[in-house]
Amino acid sequence: MNICIASGKGGTGKTTISTNLALSIQTKVQLLDCDVEEPNSHLFITPEKTQTEIINTPVPKVDEDKCNLCGKCGDICQFKAISVMGSVILTFPELCHSCGGCLEVCPEGAISETNRELGSITRGFFDEIECIYGTLRIGEAMSPPLIKKVRSLKDPDKITIIDAPPGTSCPVIASMKDSDFVLLVTEPTPFGLHDLKLAVETVKILKLPAGLVINRSDIGFDKVVTYAKQENIPILMEIPFDINIAKAYSKGIPFVNVLPEYKEKFLHLFESIKSIINKNGVSK
């Protein structure tokens, strides 16, 4: 079972929900932090690290002595990562999507592959929770390949919770794709509503079942609830603003550890998600 925790904007409490849900379920749980530009779930789960692996992606390397400047490599590249300009051939590794097309079409065999570092993946355990998180290399712009690598490590025998990046761009799609359920986290503010609408449209395009958690639910802006009803999105959990939750968060402490009554609420949330997945018949 793959549950993706997502949000239309940052700061809604996505990682808070991911980590507290994982700690509440506890048994046979895998937490994948796909917010590779700033992973922070491990700050709350504090796993004992067992492995860190550098992740590379192949990019073209040109032997200029063999290249006849025919330009076929540039013609096939949709991202302009390789191009012939006059009497020289240029490569732009940061634009390369590692499809290997340029190698296939080169008539002179002038193109080979070299590695470009994307970042790293760290694995560890906290009790029975397996934590895996990617960290994008500083200056690297291509996060989806690293996200896909993190997702490839999911264990089919475990409940997998995916902490997605905020927003609705390509990294979010890479995190959401093929999930059994998307749990959207929002806040009852005009900005929260605006970005929630974008996230809902993304989920619709991917044809994934979804539910909603409203964080800081007692702020007083009720249009989020109205929108959820209009779109037939179930509100599965509401978390009011609580100074004790804020204090725990500021110390890097999951709030189920200081407010144990919330563990039952998260378990109820999990049962609701399982019910929707079973109803839709999409569990993988």
N, C-alpha and C positions, 0 to 999 in steps of 0.2 A: 504494500500500500504506500503510495507516494502522495504526500500532502505538501503543497507548495504554499508558503506564507508570503504574501505579496502586498504591495501598497502602491498607490498612484504617486505618492510623494514620500520624501524622507521625514523622519521624526514622528511617525504615527505610533510607533511601538511594535514594529514588525519583529525585530530581534527579541524584544521582551516576550512577545507571544510565543515565538519559536522555542526559546530556551525554557520558559516555564511549562509549556506543553510537553516538551521532551522530558523534563524532570518529573512531571506528574505521571506520565505513562511509565517511564523508567525502564521497563523490561523489554528487551529486544528492540531498542530504538537506535536509529542512526540519524544524526543531525548533520546535514550538508549545508555549509555556509557558502552560498554562491554569490554573496555580495563581495566579490573578490577585490574591488577597489578599496574597501575598508571593512574587512571582516572583523566582527567583534563578538560573535556568539561565544567564542572560547574564553572571553573575559569573564563571562558569567558562569559557564559550565566548568571552567578550569580543568580541562582534561590533562591526564599524564601523557605527554607526547611520546609516541613510539616511532614515528618515521616522518622525515621531511624529504620530499623529492622535487628536484628542479624539473620544470616542464618546458620543453622546447617545441618549436614548430618548424617544419621545413620551409625554406625559402630558396629562390633560385640563385645559382652562382654561375656566371658566364665565363667561359674560356674564350677570351677575345681573339686568340690565335686561330680558333676554329670558326668563329662567328663570321658569317658572310653578310650580316646586316640586312637580311631579307625582310625582317619585321613581322614574321608570322607569330612570334611569341607575343608581341604587343597587340596584334589583332585579336588574339583569343582571350587576352586578359581583360575582364570586365572592370577591373579595379585599377587599371593603369599602374600596376606594380612593376612592370617591365616595359621599356619603350626604346625604340630606335630613334635617335635624334641626329640627323645628318650622318656624320661618320663615326658616331659613338653609340653604344648601347648602355642604358642606365637601368639600374634596379632600385626599387623603393621598398625595402623589406617591411616597413611599417604598414604598407598598404596590401601586402600579400595575404591572400586567404588560403594559401597552401593547397590549392587544388591539383597542382602538378600538370596543368594543361600546357604550360610553356615547354616542359620537357618533352611532351608527347609530339608536339608539332614541329619541333626544331629539326630541320632536315640534315643538319651537320653534326648533331649530337654535341652541341657546344654548351648545353645547359645541364648542370648537375644540381644537387641540393646541398645546402648547408643548414645548420641549425641557428635559430634565433630564440633566445630565451624569452618566454612569456611570463614566468613567475614560478611559484612553488606551491606544492600541496602538502599540508601537514595533517597527520592522522594521530589520534590519541583516544583514550578512554577515560570516562568518569563513571565509576561503578559499571553498570551494564549499558551505558550510553556510549556509542561510538561517535566521535566527533571528527569530521573531515572539513577542512577549510582551505580555500585557495587564496593566495596573496599575489596580486598582479605586480609585476616588476615596475618600479618607479619609471615613469616616462612612457610606458607601454600603453597603446591606445586600443588594442584588440583584446577585449575581455571575453567575448563569447567562446573562443577556443579553450580557454582555461576553465570556464564554467562547464562546458561540455565534458571536459576531462574529470572535473569534480563529480558531475552527475553520473559518469560512467562507472564510478566506484560504488554505486548504490547496491545494497545487499537485498536480493528478492525475498529473503527469509526474515527481513526486519521491517518494522514500521519506519519509513523514511520521511523525515521532516526536512523540507528544503527552504532555507532562508534566502529569498530572492533579493536582488538589488531593488532599490526604489525606482519608480517611474514606469514607463511603458515602452521603452526602446528595445533594441536587439538583445542586450544582456538579460532583460526580463523575459523575453520570449524564449531564449535559450534555457532559462531556469524553469519556466512554466511548462514547456512543451512535454506532452505525454504524461503529465501528472494525472492522478486519479481525482484530485480535488484541489481547488484554489481557495485558500482562506484569505480574504482581503481585509486588511486592517486599515481603519480610517479614524479620523477625529471629527467631531461635529462642529466644523468651522466652514466658512465659505471656501477657503483654499482646499480644505479636506474634501468637500463635496465636488469641487471642480475636478480634482485629480482622481477622485473615486470614479467619476463618470468615464474618464479616459481608461482606467483600469478595467472597468466593467466591459467596455467595448472591446478591449483586447481579449478578455476571457471569452466573449461571445464569438470572436473571430476564430479562436482556437477550439471552440465548442467544448469547453470544459465546465463541469458543474462547479458552482461557487457558493460561498456563504460569507457572512460579514461579521467582523468584530469591531465594535465601536469603543475606542479607548477614550478615556476622560469624557464619558458619555453624559455627564451632568453639567456640561458647560452652558447649555441652554439653547443651542442652535438646532432646531428640530427638523430642518429640511433634509438632513441625511436619512432620517427614518422615513420620511415621506417618499424620498427617491427610492429607497430600498423596497418599499411596498409597491411602488409603481412598476419597478423592474422585476418584481417577484423574487427578490434576493433575500433569503432567510437571514435574519439577524440571530446569530448563534450565541453571542456573548456580548455583554456590555460591562465595561469596567469603569466605575466612576473615578473621578479625581480623588486621590487619597494621598495625603502627605507621607504616610508610612511607605507606600509604594515608591514615591519619589525619593525618599531617603534611602531605601534599599537599593534603588537603581544607581544613585550617586555613589554608592559604596561598592558597586559591582556584585550585589547580592540578589539572586532571583527572589522575587517577592513571595513565592510559594514557601520559601524557607522561613519567612518571618510572619506570614499570614497563612497558616496551614489550611484555613477554610477554603482558600482558592484552589487547592489541589483537587478537591471534589468538583469544583466548577470547571476546571480544565478537563477532568476526566469526563464530565458530562458533555463538554464541547467535543471531545474526541468521539464519544458514542454517537453524537448527532452527526458528525462527519461520516462515520462508518455507515450510519443508517442511510444517508443520502447516496453514498457510493454504492451500497448494495441495491438501493432502489433504482439507480440508474444502470446498474449492471456493468460498471466500468472498472472494477477492481482488477489490477494487474498482478 
